[in-house]
Amino acid sequence: MIDETTRSLLDSLPRSDRYDLSVVRDPANELHALAIVIDGQTHLPGIGYESPEQFEFDREQIASYLLTRKQSCGGCGSCRCG
């Protein structure tokens, strides 16, 4: 299960009906940073992993959370507010 800090970082991202998740090497801190492509724009929410394998463990949970998170307007799911 993803923690509150991760949820908070993900909640700051724009909403969409499709998210492409991956990790990119961050040489500044020797971690793999979560990269999320939303509507053609890459976002780095500030979530790091020690290895790509560690990310794979969270990938499905993060993808599911992004699609099902409550909207700031109440969460009806019929809009793309944010």
C-alpha positions as CSV (number, residue, x, y, z in Angstrom):
1,M,0.0,0.0,0.0
2,I,1.4,3.4,-0.9
3,D,1.8,5.8,2.1
4,E,0.3,9.2,2.8
5,T,3.4,11.1,1.6
6,T,3.3,9.3,-1.8
7,R,-0.4,9.9,-2.1
8,S,0.1,13.6,-1.4
9,L,2.8,13.9,-4.1
10,L,0.6,12.0,-6.6
11,D,-2.4,14.2,-5.7
12,S,-0.5,17.3,-6.9
13,L,-0.4,15.9,-10.5
14,P,-3.0,16.8,-13.2
15,R,-5.8,14.3,-13.8
16,S,-6.1,12.2,-16.9
17,D,-7.6,8.9,-18.0
18,R,-4.2,7.5,-18.9
19,Y,-0.8,7.6,-17.1
20,D,2.5,6.1,-18.4
21,L,4.8,5.3,-15.5
22,S,8.5,4.6,-15.6
23,V,11.7,5.4,-13.7
24,V,14.6,7.6,-14.8
25,R,18.1,7.6,-13.4
26,D,18.7,10.6,-11.2
27,P,22.5,11.0,-11.0
28,A,22.2,13.9,-8.4
29,N,21.2,11.5,-5.7
30,E,21.9,8.1,-7.2
31,L,18.2,7.0,-7.2
32,H,15.7,6.2,-9.8
33,A,13.1,8.9,-10.0
34,L,9.4,8.1,-10.8
35,A,8.5,9.7,-14.1
36,I,4.8,10.0,-15.1
37,V,3.7,11.0,-18.6
38,I,0.3,12.7,-18.5
39,D,-1.1,14.0,-21.8
40,G,2.4,14.0,-23.4
41,Q,4.0,15.9,-20.5
42,T,6.5,14.3,-18.2
43,H,6.1,14.9,-14.5
44,L,8.6,14.0,-11.8
45,P,6.6,14.1,-8.5
46,G,9.7,13.6,-6.3
47,I,9.4,9.9,-5.6
48,G,12.7,7.9,-5.7
49,Y,13.6,4.3,-5.8
50,E,16.9,2.6,-5.1
51,S,16.4,0.2,-8.1
52,P,14.0,-0.3,-11.0
53,E,12.8,-3.5,-9.3
54,Q,11.7,-1.6,-6.2
55,F,9.6,0.6,-8.5
56,E,8.0,-2.5,-10.2
57,F,6.7,-3.5,-6.8
58,D,4.7,-0.2,-6.5
59,R,3.8,0.3,-10.2
60,E,0.4,-1.2,-10.2
61,Q,-0.6,0.4,-6.9
62,I,0.5,3.9,-8.1
63,A,-1.3,3.4,-11.5
64,S,-4.5,2.3,-9.7
65,Y,-4.3,5.2,-7.3
66,L,-3.9,7.8,-10.0
67,L,-7.0,6.5,-11.8
68,T,-9.2,6.2,-8.7
69,R,-8.1,9.1,-6.5
70,K,-10.8,11.5,-5.5
71,Q,-11.2,14.6,-7.5
72,S,-10.9,17.9,-5.6
73,C,-14.5,18.7,-6.6
74,G,-15.9,15.6,-4.8
75,G,-14.8,12.7,-6.8
76,C,-17.7,12.0,-9.1
77,G,-15.3,11.0,-11.8
78,S,-17.2,12.6,-14.6
79,C,-14.8,15.6,-15.0
80,R,-11.1,16.3,-15.3
81,C,-10.8,19.0,-12.6
82,G,-7.7,19.5,-10.7
